[in-house]
């Protein structure tokens, strides 16, 4: 068991926090995720206000989504604590890997969201090459949300052809 340095925190809670306290990498990743979540909410509301699309129901829904992301981090902390406690799995897992992997995924997701918001705040940014990637992922999301759950290779080629046609214009 990891020694508890804080007499106000019971051992059964400290065991979940100790891997974070001892890893600067995890602390930085958690801070980055939290900052990106705050930026996403603040700048998302700014973009909605700029485009006269502000809707408190959408804000509430977005806040629930962000809460879900934080719940995932708590789940990853529990998984890492179980691994630290000696729960055996058939492969080697480094300490903190669940939190690290999840944080990296959330950073990528929040980064993409902030790019979309930046394009809504400044239409000139939407002309940059990185935003072509975002457009194609949006089309793919639309296909996946449709009633057809199977995307054929031909449909993916059609998407690429459409993107190439838009790039040439």
ABEGO torsion letter per residue (X at the ends): XBBBABAABBAAAAAAAAAAAABAAAAAAAAAAAAAAAAAAAAAAAAAAAAGABBAAAAAAAAAAAAAAAAAAAAAAAAAAAAAAGBBBABBBBBGAAAAAAAAAAAAAAAAAAAAAAAAABAAAAABAAAAAAAAAAAAAAAAABABABBBAAAAAAAAAAAAAAAAX
